[in-house]
């Protein structure tokens, strides 16, 4: 089970004192948050991609490359890479380069984005969002898996004898998650390729995401990638933690009430009841997060949103200390103990490389399977 954080990179005024960080301060804060994530034992840091105020992360691979040079274990990912408005050629090359710089500690999450004006800024039509996502991703996969590509589609100029450079590290493309909050077509796409499906699971009720994830699992099995319960699922979540529950509620309430996304809407009490947002003690965060498995089955990645709504950097770092020391160790132990042996871990560069080597050498794969079987027999004697 992988645990981590994701950021949307919003520049938001702190409602408690009226101060607004500069873009420079916010970007530097995001880097500091990523370093803290590794320090407290988290597995993943993921950044969004946005091209409009009040967000700053317009170039995820630039930021992740910088973080890669300052970390050694952290998996670097995105909480959206815009497959609709980015050129697949540029995605292929940027993330392959990042793979090399990070020694394979890279994956990414494809998404369509939810800001309509961005499409025409990049020469696209939001009404073509789903077809763009499908066609662009099909091309991206070929660019990573074929040394020379001839291609022609609807949304970009043809390619003739094209080689994307650099080639993926060790010939292994980054693992891809497909993120969606409402589109079964994207869940279908993830299932078709045997990729991961990430349900943001933040703003909508659990029942909505249960339908999407259940659909993805069924289609994953339909396409022959494994049983439905072996499908690769990731979930989002939100938390604000203090040692004492009432302190958490009192401190977080003004941030929630004035947040650009959900402020001035449902009350904090209503929102925590209907969504994954947890405000309270470490034990309350643990208890609520454990219910995710009851709703969605065994899953592979849990990311928390911790740095939004104008929360100052000092507070976010304190949150990560509490998350890393008091919450994640318990969740990791509990969820790993509950997970059946046939449920896979989240793919990593190392595991994908090992799988590719086994596929290329059936004799080695058979020997490994025999050794595993012998070990299993010995363990039961």
C-alpha positions in Angstrom: 0.0 0.0 0.0 1.3 3.4 -1.0 0.6 6.5 1.0 1.3 10.1 -0.1 0.0 13.6 -0.6 -1.2 15.5 -3.6 -1.3 19.2 -4.2 -3.3 21.4 -6.5 -0.9 24.3 -6.0 -3.5 27.0 -5.3 -2.5 30.5 -4.2 -5.1 31.3 -1.6 -5.4 34.1 0.9 -5.2 33.0 4.5 -8.6 34.0 5.9 -7.3 34.3 9.5 -4.9 37.1 8.8 -5.5 38.3 5.2 -2.1 37.4 3.9 -1.6 35.9 0.4 1.6 34.1 -0.6 3.4 35.2 -3.7 3.7 32.7 -6.5 7.4 32.4 -5.6 6.6 31.6 -2.0 3.9 29.1 -3.0 6.2 27.2 -5.4 9.0 27.1 -2.8 6.4 25.9 -0.2 5.3 23.0 -2.5 8.9 21.9 -2.7 9.3 22.1 1.0 6.2 20.0 1.5 7.5 17.3 -0.9 10.8 17.1 1.1 8.8 16.8 4.3 6.7 14.0 2.8 9.8 11.9 2.3 11.2 12.9 5.7 8.0 11.6 7.5 8.0 8.3 5.6 5.4 8.9 2.9 5.7 7.1 -0.4 4.3 9.5 -3.0 4.3 13.3 -3.8 2.0 14.3 -6.6 1.5 17.8 -8.1 -1.4 19.0 -10.2 -1.1 20.8 -13.6 -2.9 24.1 -14.0 -2.5 26.9 -16.5 -4.7 29.5 -14.9 -4.7 31.6 -11.7 -4.9 31.1 -8.8 -2.8 28.0 -9.4 1.0 27.8 -10.0 2.1 24.3 -11.1 2.0 24.9 -14.9 5.2 22.7 -15.4 5.0 19.6 -13.3 8.1 17.9 -14.7 10.2 21.0 -13.9 9.1 20.9 -10.3 9.4 17.1 -10.0 12.9 17.1 -11.5 14.0 19.6 -8.9 12.5 17.5 -6.1 14.0 14.4 -7.6 17.5 15.9 -7.1 16.7 16.5 -3.4 15.1 13.1 -2.5 16.1 9.5 -2.7 12.9 7.4 -2.1 9.9 9.5 -2.8 7.8 8.4 -5.9 7.2 11.5 -8.0 3.8 11.7 -9.6 1.1 14.1 -10.9 -2.4 14.5 -9.6 -3.3 15.5 -13.2 -1.3 15.5 -16.4 -3.5 17.1 -19.0 -3.7 14.4 -21.7 -6.2 16.6 -23.6 -4.3 19.9 -24.0 -0.7 18.6 -23.9 0.9 17.2 -27.0 1.5 13.4 -26.4 5.0 13.8 -27.9 5.9 16.3 -25.3 4.5 14.2 -22.5 6.4 11.2 -23.7 9.7 13.1 -23.8 9.2 15.1 -20.6 8.4 12.1 -18.4 11.0 9.8 -19.9 13.6 12.5 -19.1 12.2 12.8 -15.6 12.4 9.0 -15.2 16.1 9.1 -15.9 16.7 12.0 -13.6 14.8 10.3 -10.8 16.2 6.8 -11.4 12.7 5.4 -12.1 10.8 7.0 -9.2 8.1 8.4 -11.5 4.6 7.7 -12.5 1.8 10.0 -13.6 -2.0 10.5 -13.6 -3.8 11.3 -16.8 -6.7 13.7 -16.6 -8.8 15.9 -18.8 -8.9 18.9 -16.5 -12.0 20.8 -15.4 -11.2 24.3 -16.5 -12.9 25.0 -19.8 -10.9 28.1 -21.0 -7.7 26.0 -20.9 -8.7 24.1 -24.0 -8.7 27.0 -26.5 -5.5 28.4 -25.0 -3.8 25.2 -26.3 -5.8 25.0 -29.5 -8.4 22.4 -28.5 -12.1 22.2 -28.0 -13.5 21.1 -24.6 -16.4 19.4 -26.4 -13.8 17.0 -27.8 -12.4 16.2 -24.3 -13.1 12.5 -24.3 -12.0 11.8 -27.9 -8.8 13.8 -27.2 -8.1 11.8 -24.1 -8.5 8.5 -25.9 -6.6 9.4 -29.0 -3.7 11.2 -27.3 -3.2 8.4 -24.8 -3.2 5.8 -27.5 -0.4 7.7 -29.2 1.5 8.2 -26.0 1.6 4.5 -25.3 3.1 3.8 -28.7 5.7 6.6 -28.3 6.9 4.9 -25.1 6.8 1.3 -26.4 7.9 1.6 -30.1 11.3 2.9 -31.2 9.9 4.2 -34.5 6.3 5.4 -34.8 4.2 6.1 -37.9 0.9 7.6 -36.8 -2.0 9.6 -38.1 -5.1 10.8 -36.1 -7.6 13.5 -35.9 -6.2 16.0 -33.4 -2.5 16.5 -34.4 -0.3 16.4 -37.4 0.9 12.9 -38.5 4.2 11.4 -37.4 6.4 9.6 -39.9 9.4 7.6 -38.7 9.4 9.4 -35.4 11.4 8.4 -32.3 10.7 10.0 -29.0 13.8 10.8 -27.0 15.0 9.9 -24.5 13.7 6.4 -24.5 12.0 5.2 -21.2 14.5 4.2 -18.6 15.3 0.4 -18.9 12.7 0.3 -21.7 10.0 0.5 -19.0 7.4 3.3 -19.5 6.2 5.1 -16.4 3.1 3.5 -14.8 -0.1 5.5 -15.7 -3.1 6.2 -13.5 -6.2 7.6 -15.1 -8.0 10.1 -12.9 -11.7 10.9 -13.3 -14.5 12.2 -11.1 -17.4 11.6 -13.5 -16.5 9.8 -16.7 -17.0 6.1 -17.2 -15.2 6.4 -20.5 -12.0 7.1 -18.6 -12.5 4.2 -16.3 -13.0 2.1 -19.4 -9.8 3.4 -20.9 -7.9 2.5 -17.7 -9.4 -1.0 -17.7 -8.7 -1.6 -21.4 -4.9 -1.0 -21.0 -4.6 -2.6 -17.5 -3.6 0.8 -16.1 -4.5 2.2 -12.7 -7.7 4.1 -12.0 -7.6 7.0 -9.5 -10.8 8.3 -8.0 -10.3 11.7 -6.5 -13.0 10.9 -3.9 -13.0 14.4 -2.4 -16.0 16.5 -3.5 -18.6 13.9 -4.3 -20.4 11.3 -2.1 -18.9 7.9 -1.7 -21.8 6.2 -3.7 -20.7 8.1 -6.8 -17.2 6.8 -6.7 -18.3 3.3 -5.8 -20.1 3.1 -9.1 -17.0 4.3 -11.1 -14.6 2.0 -9.3 -16.9 -1.0 -9.6 -17.3 -0.4 -13.3 -13.5 -0.1 -13.7 -12.9 -3.3 -11.8 -15.4 -5.3 -13.9 -13.9 -4.0 -17.2 -10.4 -4.7 -15.9 -11.4 -8.3 -15.5 -13.2 -8.4 -18.8 -10.1 -7.4 -20.6 -8.1 -10.2 -19.0 -5.8 -8.3 -16.7 -6.8 -10.2 -13.6 -9.7 -10.6 -11.4 -11.8 -7.6 -10.5 -10.4 -7.3 -7.0 -6.9 -7.2 -8.5 -7.5 -4.0 -10.4 -5.2 -1.1 -9.5 -7.1 1.5 -7.6 -6.0 4.8 -6.0 -8.1 7.1 -3.8 -7.9 10.7 -2.8 -8.8 12.1 0.6 -8.6 15.2 2.8 -7.7 15.6 6.4 -6.9 18.3 9.0 -5.4 16.8 12.1 -4.6 18.0 15.6 -4.0 15.9 18.7 -7.3 17.1 20.1 -10.4 16.8 17.8 -12.0 20.1 18.9 -8.8 22.0 18.3 -8.8 20.7 14.7 -12.4 21.8 14.1 -11.8 25.2 15.5 -8.6 25.8 13.6 -9.7 24.5 10.2 -13.2 26.0 10.1 -12.3 29.5 8.8 -10.2 27.9 6.1 -13.0 25.6 5.0 -15.6 28.4 5.2 -13.6 30.6 2.9 -12.0 28.1 0.5 -12.5 29.0 -3.2 -13.7 25.6 -4.1 -16.2 24.6 -1.3 -16.4 27.7 0.9 -19.8 29.4 1.3 -21.6 26.1 0.5 -22.4 23.1 2.8 -21.3 23.5 6.4 -18.1 21.8 7.6 -20.2 19.3 9.5 -22.3 18.5 6.4 -19.2 18.2 4.2 -17.3 15.8 6.6 -20.4 13.6 6.8 -20.9 13.3 3.1 -17.3 13.2 1.8 -13.9 11.8 2.8 -12.9 15.0 4.5 -11.8 14.2 8.1 -11.2 16.9 10.7 -10.1 15.7 14.1 -7.6 13.6 15.9 -5.2 11.1 14.3 -7.5 8.2 15.5 -10.5 9.8 13.7 -8.5 10.1 10.5 -7.5 6.4 10.8 -11.0 5.3 11.5 -12.5 7.1 8.6 -9.8 6.1 6.1 -10.2 2.5 7.1 -13.8 2.7 5.9 -12.5 3.4 2.3 -11.6 -0.3 2.0 -15.1 -1.3 3.1 -16.6 0.9 0.3 -14.1 0.2 -2.5 -12.3 -3.0 -1.7 -8.6 -3.5 -1.4 -6.7 -0.7 -3.1 -3.1 0.3 -3.8 -2.6 4.0 -3.3 -4.0 6.6 -0.8 -3.2 10.3 -1.4 -4.2 13.1 1.0 -4.8 16.7 0.1 -3.2 18.7 2.9 -2.0 22.1 1.7 -5.0 23.9 0.2 -7.4 26.7 1.2 -4.7 29.2 2.3 -3.2 27.0 5.1 0.2 28.4 6.0 3.3 26.3 5.3 4.0 25.9 9.0 0.6 24.4 9.6 1.0 22.1 6.6 4.3 20.8 7.9 2.8 20.2 11.3 0.0 18.2 9.6 2.6 16.1 7.8 4.3 15.3 11.1 1.1 14.1 12.6 0.2 12.1 9.4 3.6 10.5 9.2 4.0 9.7 12.9 0.5 8.8 14.1 -1.7 8.0 11.1 0.2 6.3 8.2 2.0 3.6 10.3 -1.3 2.4 11.7 -3.1 2.5 8.3 -0.2 0.7 6.6 -0.2 -2.0 9.2 -4.0 -2.4 9.3 -4.6 -2.4 5.5 -1.6 -4.6 4.7 -2.9 -7.2 7.3 -6.3 -7.2 5.7 -5.2 -7.5 2.1 -5.4 -11.0 0.6 -2.2 -12.4 -0.8 -3.4 -12.3 -4.4 -4.0 -8.6 -4.4 -1.0 -6.8 -6.0 1.0 -3.9 -4.8 1.0 -0.6 -6.7 3.3 -1.0 -9.7 6.7 0.7 -9.4 9.6 0.9 -11.9 11.3 -2.0 -10.1 8.3 -4.3 -10.2 7.5 -3.4 -13.8 11.1 -4.1 -14.8 11.1 -7.4 -13.1 7.8 -8.4 -14.8 9.2 -7.4 -18.2 12.3 -9.5 -17.5 10.2 -12.5 -16.5 8.1 -12.2 -19.6 11.2 -12.0 -21.8 12.7 -15.1 -20.2 9.9 -17.8 -19.6 12.4 -20.3 -18.2 13.4 -17.8 -15.5 9.8 -17.0 -14.8 9.0 -20.7 -14.5 11.9 -21.2 -12.1 10.7 -18.2 -10.0 7.2 -19.6 -9.9 8.5 -23.1 -8.9 10.6 -21.5 -6.1 7.7 -19.5 -4.9 5.5 -22.6 -4.8 8.1 -24.6 -2.9 8.4 -21.8 -0.4 4.7 -21.7 0.0 4.6 -25.5 0.7 7.4 -25.3 3.2 5.6 -22.4 5.0 2.5 -24.6 5.5 4.3 -27.7 6.7 
